[in-house]
Amino acid sequence: MRAEYNSEKNYLEYYAGLETLDKVISIKDQIIYGRRGTGKTHLLKALQEKLLADDQKYLPVYIDLRTFKPTLESNNDLYYALIIFQEIVVEVLKCVYVNLDYLYQEYTVEQQKIIIDPQRRKILALLEKFNRSFIIIFCLLDEWSEIPETSQYILAEFLKRTFVPKKVTLKIAAIPNRTQLISENRIGLEDGGDIFGFPLDNRYIYELYPEITKAFFNELLYKQLYLMDPQLYEIFYDNKEKRPVHNFINIFLANQALREILIASAGIPRDFLNIFISAYNIFFTKTNNRHLVVADIRNATVEWYGVDKKKTVDANSNAKLLLDKIINDILITKKRCHFLIPEKYEKVKELNDLIDLRVIHLRKRGISHKGNKGVVYNVYYLDYACYTSTNLYHNKINTTLLNEIETIDDFREIRRVSLEDKFFEDFNMNIGNSFKCPKCGGMIDMNHPSYAQHKICMHCWSKIEE
């Protein structure tokens, strides 16, 4: 059995979207960005199985970094990073040790005995042969963002110095807004230099890529159901195309309901599967419908929001306040689901908390307009559950902004759905994160670097006394 240690089976067989897998199987160091539910763990474990099945001698080591978090909290970022790094190295060595039979299978029994020979010269000579006996080690690091950000770049530096120059490839799974690979002093892994980003978010957005999105979730649903009962579902597999028949998903969902669930999922596999399960349970109690209908999807979305997101959002009072303000300003008042925020606010903690919780989705970056030169915007989207929970439905809301944003000539149209300085000044006042500058009267954001680091007003650059 190849690479018995650190490997589980069937992740590859039930992985939907093999074209994604093909993009991360190279020996290039990569960081795979995606929010919870986008399939980072499944991707790494499917990659592990695919590498083991390859004719080349790859040794993939999957590591869940959550299992190595120190049990005692420490204020020493270097110590924290060292603990994690030590465990990564130990895990790699364990995997090599357990798989020695596989790695040395081309050698004779006599040659293998040399491994335990106490003579240093012979051991070093054999280790040199061992180094040539496989092409590369793949170190698959999952749950990177569970490490404190202040320790991440230190750990990244250890990995760079130890692994990057050697025959080791890094594949790191991380949450975009909770990842710091490199410090201001260039300590760590440089994205685009030492390691290359690969985003999982926004691959399957129905409003942008309807056919690709339907094809992916068609395959995802088929593979999950096939896992439960292969004999029942094997007739829906197209052996010529090597994928399920394109309309498999229509067996369960009426056309309008299919559109609704693809929009509600926002491209996130976990949300799709849980909404589908909940909707099917609702449907199963009925006797008059042949397919899941729109009402089933809407009710299931509200139910899934209550189970998976609402409690967590409610527990974060500041993020909840921001979400309520956005819902009121954008959704209820203007009947829109997309909105813009100046790029300078993209690091606002509460906004990123809402993105992590999948109730706000970042759709596009770097939107500029000749009517407001020098200001760059990002486009965001309110989760489907935010408006189904307020008894507003997708077909009653203007959803055109995402497709039209690049061609809007009148800047006033953009300003109608943009959250500008006044919005964030009011929000910071509400949560106690801002106050008026005693010199110029401008609102000082206490999280702004100029104030947080130097106690300077970002408007008049006056020193603020404590």
N, C-alpha and C positions, 0 to 999 in steps of 0.2 A: 504494500500500500504506500502510495507516494505522499510524503510529508504528512504523516499521521497527526503529528502534534500541531495544535493551533489551527485546526481546519474543521469546518462543518460542511455538510453536503446539501445539495439541492438549491442553493442560492442562485447558481447560474441557470439552472433549468427553469426556474420560475421568475427570472429577471425580465422585465418588459423594457424594450428600448435598447436593443443590443448595439445600435449605432452609437449610443452614449458610451457604452463599455469600450468600443473600439477607439474612442478618443482619449482614453486614460490608460491604455495598455502599453504605451510607449515607455522607454526608459527615462523619459524626461521627468524631472522632479515637478510635482504638481500639488497645488492646494485646491481641494474641491469645496467650493462654497455653496451653502444651501441652508435654508432655515429648517427647523424641525419638520419632519414629515416629507421632505423632498427626496428621500431615498439615498442618503449618503452612506449609511451603514450597509444597506443591501448592495449598493454599488461596490464598496470595498470587498465585501465577502464574495460577491460574484466574480470580481477581479481575481481574488485569491484562487478560486476554483479554476478559472480559465487559465491562469498561469501554471497551475499544477498539471493541467491537462495538456499543456504545450509540450512539443517534442524537445524543446530546449530545457536545460536544467536551471529553471528558475526556482528560487526559494522564497515564497511570499510569507511574511510574518504579519498577521493581523493583531493589533493591540488596541484594546479599549482603554483609553487613558483614564477613564473614571475609576478603574480598579486600582490605580496607583496613586491616587490623591492622598497626600499625607493625612493621617487620622487626626493630627493636632494642627491647629491653625498656627501660621507663622507670619510675622511681619517682615521676615527676611525673604525678599524675592529671589535672591541668589540661592538660598538654601532650598526653597520650594522647587526651583528649576532643577537643582542638582538631584534631589530625591527622584523626581520624575525621570530625568535622564538616566540615572543609575538603573531604574527599573526597566526602561526601554532596552538598554544594553543587555541586562540580564535576560530579558525575554527573548531577544534575538539569539543569545548564546544557548538558551534552553532549546529553542527550535532547531538550531544546528545540531546540538547534542542528540536530541531524540531522532533526528533524521539522518544520522551518520550512515546507516545501512544504505539508504537511498543515494547519498552523496558519494559514497565510496564503492558503489556496486560494480564499477568497472575494474577495480583492483582485485588482485588475488588475495587469498586468505593470508598468505605470508606477508603481503604488503600491508594488509589491514592490521596485522599484529604489531607493526612498527609504531602504530599510533600510541600504544601503551609502553613502548620501549623508553626507558629512562634516559637514554643518551640524547642530549640536546641537539646534536648535529643532525641525527636522523629524524627527530621530531620536526625540526625547522624545515628540513628538506621535504618531508611529507606534507607539511602545512603549505609549502609553496605549491606543491602539486594540487593540494586541496583547493587552493585559491583559484587554480585554473580549471577545476573540475565542474564549475557551474558558471553561467554567464553573469548572473547578477542576483543580489538579494533585493526583494521589494519589501520595504518597511511601510506597512499600512497603518497609519495612526488615526484612530477614530476618536470623536468627542474632544477635539483639541480645545474648543471654547469652554470646556469645563475647568480649564486651568486659569487662574487669575491672570488678567491681561498684563499686569506688571511683571509677571514671571514668564510670559509667553516668549517675548523676544530674547530673553536670556537662554531659555531652552532651545529656541530656534538657532541661536549662535552655537550652542554645544553640538547640535545636529549638523550644522554646516561644517564645523571644523572636523568632526569625526567621520561623517558619512558622505558628504557631498563629493569630496575628492576621491572617494573609494568606489568600489563596485557595489554601491548600495543606492537604490532609487527610493525616494520619499514620496508617498501619497498621503496627504493630510486632509482629513474631513473637518470642516470648520463652519461656524455660523458667521456670515459676513460682518455684522455690526459688533461682534464680540471677539474680534481677532486682531492681535497686534504682533505681526511677525518681525517688525524692525523698529528700533528706537530712533529718536531724533539724532542720535550720535552714530547711526548706521550700524548698530549692533543687532544681529539677527539675520533673517533671510529676506532678501529683497524680492518683492513680487515683480516679476518681469525680468529679473536678472538671475538670481539664484534659484528661484522657483516660479512656476507659472500658474496663474489662476484659471480655474475651470468652473464656471457657474452652473448650478443646477436650477436655480430660480428662473422663472419666466421662459422656460423652454416650451411649455404647453399652455399657452394663453389662447383660449377659444376666440376672443375678440380679434386677435392678431393672426393666429394660425389655425383656422377651424378644422381643416382636413388633417393636418399633422396631429393636432390635439385629439381629435376623435380616434385616429388610428392608434395612438399610444394608449388611451384609456380602454379602447376595444381589446387590445392585447393584454393590458394589465388585468382587466376583469376576467378574461378567458383563462389566464394562467392561474389566478387565484381560485377560480371555480374548478379548473382541471385538477388542481392540487387536492381538492376535496373528493372528487369522483372522476378519475381518468376515463373510465369506461363510458360514463354518461356523456362526456363532453368531447371525446376524441373525434366524433363525426363532424365537429365544427372546425377542424383543423385543415388548412389548405396545404397539402404536402408539396405541391409544386411551388407555391410562394413561400413556404417555410414560415407560415404565420396563420393565426386564426382567420376565418372568413371575415371580410371587411364589415359585414353588417351583423356580426354576432351580438353586439351590444344592443341592437334594435329588437332582439328577442325579448328583452326585459323592459326597454324604455320606449315610450311613444316619442316621436320626433321632437315635440316641444319640451317634453320632460328631459330628453337627452341634452338638448341645448341648455336647459336650466341647470342640470347637474354639472355640465362642463364649465359653465360660468361660475357656479357656486364653489367648485373645487379650486379655482384660481391657480390651476396647474400643479396642485400639491397632491401626490398620490394618497397620502394618509387621509386627507380630508375627503377625497373622492370615495375611497373604500368605506369609510365610516358613514358618510351620507347615504351611500348606496345600501348598506346593510340596514340602516335605520329606515330608509324609504321602503325597502322590501318588506321589513317587518310590518310597517303600516299597511302596505298593499296586501299582505298575506291575510290580514283580518277582514278584507273585503271579498265580495263574491261577484261584483258587477263589472270589474275592469279586467281587461286582458293584459294590460301593460301598466307599468308605473306611470303615473300622470304628474303634471306640474304640481298639483296640491301635495302629492306625496313627497316630492323633492323639497318643497318649501317647508313643510312641517318637519321633515328630517333635518334640514339645515338648522332650523331653530333649535331642535333637540340636540344636535351635535354641538352647536355653539354653547348651549347650556352645560353640556358634559365636559367639553374640552377647553373652552376659552373663557367663558363668562366669569367663573370663580377666580381665575388667575388675573383677569383684567380688573375685577372688582377689588382684589387684594392689593393692587398697585394704585393707590388713590390718586396720585399725580397723573399717571398714564390714563386712568379712567376719566379724569377731568379733561385732559387733552382730547380724548376720543369723543366725549360728549360735546365739546366745543366744535370739533370738526363735523360731527353728525349734524349739529344744529345749523352751522354756517353753510355747509356744502350740500348735505343730503336733504334736510327738511326745508331749508329756506330756498335753495337754488335748484333742487331736484337734479342734482348731479352725483355721480359716483367717483369721477376722477377730479383731481385738484392738483395745483402746483404749489411748491414751496421753494423759496430761494435756496440755492445750494449751500449758502453759509449757515443754514439751520439744520443741515443733514446730520450733525452730530448731537442734536438735542436728545438727551437720554430718554425722555418719555416717548418721543417719536420712535426711537429705535426699539424701545420696549414693546410698543404696539406692533412693530414690524416683526419682531421675534415671536410675538404671540399670534401672528398671522391674522390680525384684524385690520391691519393696514398693509398694503402691498406696494413696493417700489416698482414702478413699471418702466420708466425711462429716465435716463440721466442726461444732463448737459443740454437743456433746451434754452435757446436764447432768442431774442426778438429785437428787431431794429428799432421798435418803439420804446425800448428800455435798455439802451446800450450799457454794457458792462455788468448786467445782472444775469446770472445763469440759474435756471430753474431745474428741478427734478419733478417728474410726474408721479403721483401716488394714486392709489385706488382703495376705496373703502370696501372691506370684505362684504360679500353678498349677505352674510348673516346680519350685518349691521342694519340693512334696510328691510330684510324680511322680518326682523325682530321689531321694527317700528311700523309694520304693516304697509310698507312701501315695496313695490315689486319692480323687477328689472325692466319690464316693458312700460313702466310708468315714469322712468327716469331717463334723462338725456345721457346717453353713453358714448356720444360721438367724439369727445375730446381726444381720446387716445389716437384715433385715426386721422384727426384733422389738425392736430397741434402744430405740425410742421408747415402747414399752409395758411394758417390764420394771419391775415394782414393787419387787422385792427387790434392793437394791443389792449384796447378796452375790453375785448372779449376774454383775453387771458386774465386780466386783472379781476374780472368777475369771479373767477374760481381759483385765485391765488391767495395764499395766506401770507400776508406781508408783515412788516415790522410791528405794526400796531397789534396784530393778532398775538404775536409772541410776547410783546411787552405786557399785554393784559394777562396772558397766561402765566408769565413769570411773577407778576404781581399777585395773582391768585394763589400761587403755591409758595410765595415768600422767597422767590429767587431773584428779585430785583428791587431796586429802590431808586429814588431820584437823586441825581448828582447835585450836591449842594452848590456847585460852581455854575453849571450850564443848564441844569434842570432836566437833562436827558435821562432816560431810564437806563440804569446800569444793570446789565445781566451779570449776576455774581459768578456764573460758570464761564463767562468769556475769559479767554487766556490773559488778556491785559489786566483784568481785575483779579482773577484767581491767582495769578502768579506775581503780579507787581502792584496790585491795589491802585490801578490807574483807570480813569474813566475812558471808555473807548470812543467817546464823542469829542471831548475837549482835551483829553490827555492830561488832565490834572491829577495829581496825587491825592488819593482819598485817605483821610486819616481814619484810623480804626475807631 
